[in-house]
Amino acid sequence: MTRLDLDTTTLATTGADLRDTAASLAAVPHGVLDAAAAPAATGDANLSAALGDLASAWRTTHEALVGALESAGAALTRAAEEFEGAEHGTAQALAALLTATPAGGDA
Amino acid sequence: MRPGAEAEWSSLPGSPTALADAADHAARAGAHLDGSRARLLRVHAMLEDQQSGAVGRARHRITALADDARAAGTMLEAAAATLRRHAATLADAQATAHAALTDRAEALAREARWRAEADEARRSTWNIAAVVLPAAGVLPTATGPTSTLGDGPEQAALRLAAAERELARARADVAAAEARWRAARDAKAESSRRAAAALTALADVRAVRAVAAAGADPAGLQASGEAARRTLGLLPRAASGDDAARDDVRRILLAHADDGAFWAVFWDTASPARLYDALAPGGTGPTGPPPGGFGGRLDDGGALEQDDELARALGHGVRLWARTASTDDQRELGRRIVEDVAETAGSPLARPGVSAVAAALLPESLPAAVHAGADDALDAWWADRPPLDGSYAVLAPVAVAVAAGLAAHPRLAFDRLAPADQGRLTRSTSRWFATLPRTGWPDGGRAVAGAFGAAVDVGSTSADRTDQARAASLVSHATSVLPAGLLRTPRLADEAARSVAIVYEPYLSSVGDAVREQTPSTSPSRVEPFVGPAVDQDAEATPGSGDDAPMAVQPELDAFALRRVIGATSRTPGATSAWLGVTDRHMASVLEQATSEHYDVDTGPRKTLVQDALGDVGAVAGGMQAETIDAARAEMESRQTVVDLVGAGAGYLRFSNKALTEAVSHSRGPLLSLVDVDAPLDDARVQVRATEDELIDRYAADVYHTLVEHDRDLGLDPAKVRTRTKDHDPSRNGSTPRTLFDAPFDQLSDPHEEN
């Protein structure tokens, strides 16, 4: 049997942390290198092209990172909610079992 | 705008301020990413104690994200440093160019004035009729023409000389200013070129990840990237037979063996096929790889030299590349490594050494995904080929590398060699264990046997009975085909034999059962037929063991195939010791159970337990002697053939076996010993019998003494101890333990003997 040992609060906290990290990273302008890539700034066509490529690589990386962080954060939050729900359900079922009257027994 | 195409004598374009601002922004973003990474590591640490498959995967993902954040931060910080350096150089160059332009303008103005003065002086000399000497000490000054000179011919000549001297000085100043401008322009162009190269290298995200992962200085990235691109440029030349280019490729690959950024750039562009073409070029050599390995250099005879150093560098390079590659990319490279060599393996275009290059690219320490991709490609290739295709021998080193990869990744080995689907299991068993390359496995069967052992270990130790059944089914199938496949490898390595022996350790009780079921026990002899590979799902809990733990799912084994498996893996003392280790551990475990409190009251289950174990051990011990008997029987048959031939050829010398035996009994000479047909078998039987006695002592006597000692420790009186243990006493000939050991021993060592 798979072993489960989870603290749903920790899961929820870490999920929120990841989403915060994603939001904070999303606020970093991903066009930081674009202005410098203009020919007027570099004064050199090759340098502009290289800087343009780098700016593009950074944009892609930035978007991917933010997306992956959001998705990981959401997954942890969802997991926390689901485990929480399951735990609650199990506790209720257990309580029902413990308090149930045995079949055929006296009331 | 072309580089260095600035309009001459104009200001150098570019904005150091804009570049410095961008550098500041990039550095701030880099610092932010460092902060993100720290937060991710903190989150990772918080999840350390959480146990679930999903959270485990989340942790893995967070680690990957932290690595990505570090790589991106490294990239931005390196970009910021590059931009700052270039901004400073650009500002200096612009200032220098600006000063040079100012100086040039001033010098040009002077040049114009002095040219006019010189022209004027020249005209004066032509028009003057009388010479008027100038006043002493009055000469032209550097600041401009003077009119203090007189207008006589001498003065006019002096005036011209002075103007020309100043004109020359002004022209020199113009040239110097222009040279300073050009130097500034060139400095800017050089700085731009360097910055562009550095930024291009930084745009290679994987190379940056490699550098960041190694904690190396990103400043070296540019050199690594350039070296990789230079090597890629050399590959076609090396492939066309240019030895110097091939030597250069080899030198660069060795020099960058530990350079993660180099391999990141290299494998982003290179294909295995291009590397094969370059390192093992041309020629229509033999269809198999050269013995020992491959090389990057051809000697005069065209044979490839062994080059272990290059092989290690290539393997290490793929390992470094894999650190920053996605799982999909890893799998894809593994697939192409095999596919690119398999493509021509069966054709006359097959090049010696290519398989060895491919094998070098697949060290077992690579991530499982690479080996999974390689195995996919090998499987697809196998599916398209008849089993005896000669190209199998060509690909043998690659198959060995893939098998070693499976052995190093047991779960992968389990999934590939013990699939739940019976069709796939039959195919993989046939490919890996029933088939043998023409010249045998080049590593003596180590890798394939290792993969077999790893796969079975995963299934047999799993708590999941489905996994146990998969492992048992693999063992059942493989046992039937191993003797004609893997175990036929010439000079089977001891390590391979040991791996196979250990596979049977969890199934030793099935070994005894198989022999008992397939031993003739009635008259006329009737043997339970082996119905085919299968598993015995109904293995029960060991009786009275107390924990009710069911035995692992057991395989159905073909006793005759098993005999050949045990025999083929017991040819050397080293290999035999593995089987003895298996039987020793089995008996030790049985004795531990037999002397536990669960067996103390009722001796019936104890008796069954240890007597069954003696039968199991007897079967294995007999199997270990099988080849001694088989070899003797083969020699006996060849002697009989010689005797028949001699008799037939001579026409008059025909002995009956009885006559031969009598003759031999009276002779000790070498001539007649040749015709002693039965001698080899008799000798072998004597030898086997001695071994049998020794092993009975080793196991049956040990069982008996242990049980006696245990019962005494329980405080039982001697008579009671004797009663409880008398059935285990092996000291008499024909005693129960001896019989239980002997029967399967004889059946597996010498099944043709009349018992």
Chai-1 contact restraints between the chains, C-beta under 6 A:
chainA,res_idxA,chainB,res_idxB,connection_type,confidence,min_distance_angstrom,max_distance_angstrom,comment,restraint_id
A,R3,B,Q51,contact,1.0,0.0,6.0,A-B,restraint_1
A,L4,B,S52,contact,1.0,0.0,6.0,A-B,restraint_2
A,D5,B,Q51,contact,1.0,0.0,6.0,A-B,restraint_3
A,L6,B,Q50,contact,1.0,0.0,6.0,A-B,restraint_4
A,L6,B,S52,contact,1.0,0.0,6.0,A-B,restraint_5
A,T10,B,M46,contact,1.0,0.0,6.0,A-B,restraint_6
A,T14,B,V43,contact,1.0,0.0,6.0,A-B,restraint_7
A,T14,B,M46,contact,1.0,0.0,6.0,A-B,restraint_8
A,T14,B,L47,contact,1.0,0.0,6.0,A-B,restraint_9
A,D17,B,V43,contact,1.0,0.0,6.0,A-B,restraint_10
A,L18,B,V43,contact,1.0,0.0,6.0,A-B,restraint_11
A,T21,B,S36,contact,1.0,0.0,6.0,A-B,restraint_12
A,T21,B,R39,contact,1.0,0.0,6.0,A-B,restraint_13
A,L25,B,S36,contact,1.0,0.0,6.0,A-B,restraint_14
A,V28,B,A29,contact,1.0,0.0,6.0,A-B,restraint_15
A,V28,B,H32,contact,1.0,0.0,6.0,A-B,restraint_16
A,V32,B,H25,contact,1.0,0.0,6.0,A-B,restraint_17
A,V32,B,A26,contact,1.0,0.0,6.0,A-B,restraint_18
A,V32,B,A29,contact,1.0,0.0,6.0,A-B,restraint_19
A,L33,B,A22,contact,1.0,0.0,6.0,A-B,restraint_20
A,A35,B,A22,contact,1.0,0.0,6.0,A-B,restraint_21
A,A36,B,A18,contact,1.0,0.0,6.0,A-B,restraint_22
A,A36,B,L19,contact,1.0,0.0,6.0,A-B,restraint_23
A,A36,B,A22,contact,1.0,0.0,6.0,A-B,restraint_24
A,P39,B,M1,contact,1.0,0.0,6.0,A-B,restraint_25
A,A41,B,S15,contact,1.0,0.0,6.0,A-B,restraint_26
A,A41,B,A18,contact,1.0,0.0,6.0,A-B,restraint_27
A,A41,B,L19,contact,1.0,0.0,6.0,A-B,restraint_28
A,T42,B,G14,contact,1.0,0.0,6.0,A-B,restraint_29
A,G43,B,P13,contact,1.0,0.0,6.0,A-B,restraint_30
A,G43,B,G14,contact,1.0,0.0,6.0,A-B,restraint_31
A,D44,B,P3,contact,1.0,0.0,6.0,A-B,restraint_32
A,D44,B,S192,contact,1.0,0.0,6.0,A-B,restraint_33
A,A45,B,M1,contact,1.0,0.0,6.0,A-B,restraint_34
A,N46,B,P3,contact,1.0,0.0,6.0,A-B,restraint_35
A,N46,B,A196,contact,1.0,0.0,6.0,A-B,restraint_36
A,L47,B,S192,contact,1.0,0.0,6.0,A-B,restraint_37
A,L47,B,A195,contact,1.0,0.0,6.0,A-B,restraint_38
A,L47,B,A196,contact,1.0,0.0,6.0,A-B,restraint_39
A,A50,B,A196,contact,1.0,0.0,6.0,A-B,restraint_40
A,A50,B,L199,contact,1.0,0.0,6.0,A-B,restraint_41
A,A50,B,T200,contact,1.0,0.0,6.0,A-B,restraint_42
A,L51,B,L199,contact,1.0,0.0,6.0,A-B,restraint_43
A,D53,B,A203,contact,1.0,0.0,6.0,A-B,restraint_44
A,L54,B,L199,contact,1.0,0.0,6.0,A-B,restraint_45
A,L54,B,L202,contact,1.0,0.0,6.0,A-B,restraint_46
A,L54,B,A203,contact,1.0,0.0,6.0,A-B,restraint_47
A,A57,B,A203,contact,1.0,0.0,6.0,A-B,restraint_48
A,A57,B,V205,contact,1.0,0.0,6.0,A-B,restraint_49
A,T61,B,A72,contact,1.0,0.0,6.0,A-B,restraint_50
A,L65,B,D68,contact,1.0,0.0,6.0,A-B,restraint_51
A,A68,B,L65,contact,1.0,0.0,6.0,A-B,restraint_52
A,A72,B,R61,contact,1.0,0.0,6.0,A-B,restraint_53
A,L76,B,A58,contact,1.0,0.0,6.0,A-B,restraint_54
A,A79,B,A54,contact,1.0,0.0,6.0,A-B,restraint_55
